[in-house]
Amino acid sequence: MNLSVDHVTVRSHQRTILTDVNVLLNERRIGIIGDNGSGKSTFARLLNGLCMPDEGRVLIDGLDTHTSGADVRSRVGFLFQSPDAQIVMPTVAEDLALGLKPLKLDSHNRQQRVTDTLDQFGIAHLADRSVHMLSGGEKQLVALAGVMITAPEVLVCDEPTTLLDRRNAANVMRILDGLSCQVILVTHDMAQIASYDRALLFADGRVAADGPPGSVIAAYEGTLP
Amino acid sequence: MITGLYIPGGSLLHRLPAGVKLTLLVVAGLGITLIDTVLTLSVTALAVVAAYPFAARLGWQPVWRATKAILIWLFFIAVAQALIADLTAAATTVLRLLILVWTASLVTYTTRLEDMMSVLERVLVWARPLGVSPQRSAFMIALTIRLIPALFDLAREVREAQRARGVEASVVTAVAPSLTRVLAHADTVSEALIARGYDRWDAPR
């Protein structure tokens, strides 16, 4: 899928968050790195239409996020850093079923798809569990399953492992690596994107480096004290 | 604390359609106002309590969970009724409230929220010409139930943070930061809902 960020500038509260960002994203695995406040999360949110450009435009397979936000979001899933905000129903199975609402499936098909997705993500044993009682790792898996149940063509992840321990982070990454859709991952963990097709480094709201992960990570590490 | 109300199971009450259970709940709620003897109300209350282990196979613990949530209110209502009217009026009011809470809890413990939402969506269809979205209205109720424990957590974190910094937590000092966090959480939840396609729910297939 072609994601085109066309000379985009984003401002908020008299501060420029992104300045004239101009990239075309069509690789299967893309990593985004940079310091806190560098604009990488804003950039990720642009791709799902959660954030709108003040200048320029974002096109997802030709669909403008400004005028076709709902259609864009049916193609581009978004995984947040904290699953607590993303999970909105009291039990795991109900939360997964919620994501299917726009598809207006009948009860049998909806239930089947929930069961299949629970199995796919290894969380079938949590189906009737209260989401409030889950561990952080389990919650992030439920949040990921809740996004993937709609089968988006692109998944944008905004630091999905930041709040997890190493074991759960590795589990989430293993699942992300196995997905067939295009994945765009914002992360502070360089090892997670080392094998990706492409990486982007954000600094002061601009793309400071763009290319194979090895060279982009080296460029970032060169800026560290 | 409410931690998600549905308790999984395969009992007769679990299998009963959500629409039937909600209709029975409304009928019971209206019917209870017609009973005004303490004896009949007591027998009815016992019957409802007995339904927990026998008809719903939930045991006794959920009865206590439902009761303790309103215990303090029952106490104040009973005292007020006893002072204003008499002991019989106090007992009648308390029994009616207990029967209502136990019956409503029995329905929520044995019915998935998703099924209740489907019933509400069907019931609220008449309101669509008035500009009310049945799907969104039903979802608002579900979301409220889901977020109650999350809001308790936010308030607890604020109290703990204040204690850690040597500020003795009180209602006054906790309200402003708790409210700020609740509003920030509401922002994040609404953004997550948009990301999950909430704006496509009412769209035709």
Boltz contact constraints between the chains, C-beta under 6 A:
constraints:
  - contact:
      token1: [A, 48]
      token2: [B, 195]
      max_distance: 6.0
  - contact:
      token1: [A, 50]
      token2: [B, 191]
      max_distance: 6.0
  - contact:
      token1: [A, 50]
      token2: [B, 195]
      max_distance: 6.0
  - contact:
      token1: [A, 70]
      token2: [B, 199]
      max_distance: 6.0
  - contact:
      token1: [A, 70]
      token2: [B, 200]
      max_distance: 6.0
  - contact:
      token1: [A, 73]
      token2: [B, 197]
      max_distance: 6.0
  - contact:
      token1: [A, 78]
      token2: [B, 195]
      max_distance: 6.0
  - contact:
      token1: [A, 80]
      token2: [B, 192]
      max_distance: 6.0
  - contact:
      token1: [A, 85]
      token2: [B, 188]
      max_distance: 6.0
  - contact:
      token1: [A, 85]
      token2: [B, 189]
      max_distance: 6.0
  - contact:
      token1: [A, 85]
      token2: [B, 192]
      max_distance: 6.0
  - contact:
      token1: [A, 86]
      token2: [B, 192]
      max_distance: 6.0
  - contact:
      token1: [A, 88]
      token2: [B, 143]
      max_distance: 6.0
  - contact:
      token1: [A, 88]
      token2: [B, 146]
      max_distance: 6.0
  - contact:
      token1: [A, 89]
      token2: [B, 146]
      max_distance: 6.0
  - contact:
      token1: [A, 90]
      token2: [B, 4]
      max_distance: 6.0
  - contact:
      token1: [A, 90]
      token2: [B, 113]
      max_distance: 6.0
  - contact:
      token1: [A, 90]
      token2: [B, 146]
      max_distance: 6.0
  - contact:
      token1: [A, 91]
      token2: [B, 4]
      max_distance: 6.0
  - contact:
      token1: [A, 94]
      token2: [B, 113]
      max_distance: 6.0
  - contact:
      token1: [A, 94]
      token2: [B, 114]
      max_distance: 6.0
  - contact:
      token1: [A, 97]
      token2: [B, 114]
      max_distance: 6.0
  - contact:
      token1: [A, 99]
      token2: [B, 196]
      max_distance: 6.0
  - contact:
      token1: [A, 101]
      token2: [B, 201]
      max_distance: 6.0
  - contact:
      token1: [A, 102]
      token2: [B, 197]
      max_distance: 6.0
  - contact:
      token1: [A, 102]
      token2: [B, 200]
      max_distance: 6.0
  - contact:
      token1: [A, 102]
      token2: [B, 201]
      max_distance: 6.0
  - contact:
      token1: [A, 104]
      token2: [B, 205]
      max_distance: 6.0
  - contact:
      token1: [A, 128]
      token2: [B, 8]
      max_distance: 6.0
  - contact:
      token1: [A, 130]
      token2: [B, 3]
      max_distance: 6.0
  - contact:
      token1: [A, 130]
      token2: [B, 4]
      max_distance: 6.0
  - contact:
      token1: [A, 132]
      token2: [B, 3]
      max_distance: 6.0
  - contact:
      token1: [A, 132]
      token2: [B, 4]
      max_distance: 6.0
  - contact:
      token1: [A, 132]
      token2: [B, 149]
      max_distance: 6.0
